[in-house]
Amino acid sequence: MATILLSLSSKEDKITHRSEVLLRFLPFHGMNLRSKTGIFIYPRHFRYFVNRTASQKAGVIIPENITSITQQEAEKRGYSIKTYGEIVISDRIVTPEVEFDKQQKKIIDQLQTAIIEAFDAASREDIDAMWLDKIISHFFHPTKQYSGKRARAKGEKSIYDLAEEYLEKKRFSYDHTKAFKVLIRDLARYEAFKNKVLHERFKWNIHKITRYDIDDFEHYLRNEKSLSEQYPKQFEAILEKYPAEINVVHIHTKLQDRGDNTIIKLKKKFKAFMQWLYDNQLTTNRPFDGVKIGVEKYGVPFYLWKEERNIVAEADLHEEWKMLSDEDKKAITEKSLDSLSTQRDIFVFQCLVGCRVGDLERLTSRNITNGILEYVPSKTMDEDAPVKPRIPLNKTAISLVNKYKGTDEKGRLFPFISPDKYNEAIRKILLICGITRNVQVRNSTTGETEIKRICDVASSHMARRTFVGAAYKVVKDPNIVGKMSGHVEGSRAFNRYRQIDDDILRETINEI
């Protein structure tokens, strides 16, 4: 007799504190099929979901962190109770968590019934892991009739399965992988929106994606935040659960307005994915042919002048802090100055070597040989011939390396904090040092140019621009500067960073 056993994932979502229910299907003697259900519950209620005795005999681990009361204690309190072995369910105690898991229990029961019914209708040779995955997928996405027999058509895998295969084969850097998974979650939310809000039977099919689908997806990306406000209950459900095929830890997504640059980057990643599917003969569909994606637009690059960088490097933050207004002192406490001094040193070093913050955090003493820093940038390490910057360290950079030698527990050059806190520290440091001049900033959502204080918009990436700007003013040779900054030949980003300012123009005229 076919048996279904349930277990609980050891991973717990940090936001909802729920874990995914995992399923084990035993159709015949010697066959043991496993699958994720995509259903998340509170671990303390898991014992209500399983046949505890049968599960333990089969070796399924059941969490023990259950808070319950004995039947005697429940009767003493006058509760109306039902008992299931050791489990006591009180009809009086109904919290939102209990109500939520009751609904999840119903879904689990329905899923198990669907699996058994499909099993009874299927032939023995059709039963395998793929069969089980398709039964579960069909249960949650009944977009077409499914008999329970294994489909053998080309392209059986979902777009989400193929996306995981794409990442596995391409072996992108961490940042690129993270950005691509953002696209996959966007695709999943669009699919759910079409089904739950517009009540259309829609499912991404790599063989049937059209230019219309791409245009409509872009329209959704531009309006997702406002749509979520228009349909709050539906989006609460959409954000609560992603398709089981998406191989990421369940996360809470905060929807935000997107600008043109963000949408262009997402479409580029989508196009590259579809091209990979075509190149690997997984589809003959080329929906992006003739689609104009556009080019990202950026504002005038701003960076620290050499004089400003030196002010930051040489400043006594404790003394400069005393000159701040009372209001600014509330935001920057005196106790934080020692920590800010450390981050100031890291920022100055970054200004002197020009690497990205992700690469900076990976540097160790092994990256320095005979006073020259050398590393492979994470952004280009996926390429056949990755760029390998070589930057001779000046006296200031070497002194900073020596100052923090052996202070980081992980053996890195400096004791780093998180990128977000590092950016926040940079802004505070510039404010303390009086670097407050106005700069033009392009609003990433509206595309409009705004005037901001440089201390309010500075980030770690400004250190990279500071390095390129300062170096280009000295040598004016993009090949030399690019060799040190790690920019590939013809990089549009490099052309933005090395802004030709009035000083360079005057020097050029004087040489004529």
Secondary structure, DSSP 8 states (H G I E B T S, - for coil): --EEEEEE-S---TTT--EEEEEEEE-STT--EEEEEEEEE-GGGGGGGS-HHHHHHTT-----------HHHHHHHT--EEEETTEEEESS---HHHHHHHHHHHHHHHHHHHHHHHHHHS-GGG-SHHHHHHHHHHHH---S---SS---SS--S-HHHHHHHHHHHH---HHHHHHHHHHHHHHHHHHHHHHHTS-------TTT--HHHHHHHHHHHHHHHHHHHHSHHHHHHHHH---TT--S-----------HHHHHHHHHHHHHHHHHHHHTTS----TTTT---------------HHHHHHHHH--HHHHHTTS-HHHHHHS-GGGHHHHHHHHHHHHHHHHH---HHHHTT-BGGGEETTEEE---TTTTTSSS----EEE--HHHHHHHHHTTT-STT-BSS----HHHHHHHHHHHHHHTT---EEEEE-TTT--EEEEEHHHH--HHHHHHHHHHHHHHHH--HHHHHHHHT--TT-HHHHHHT---HHHHHHHHHH-
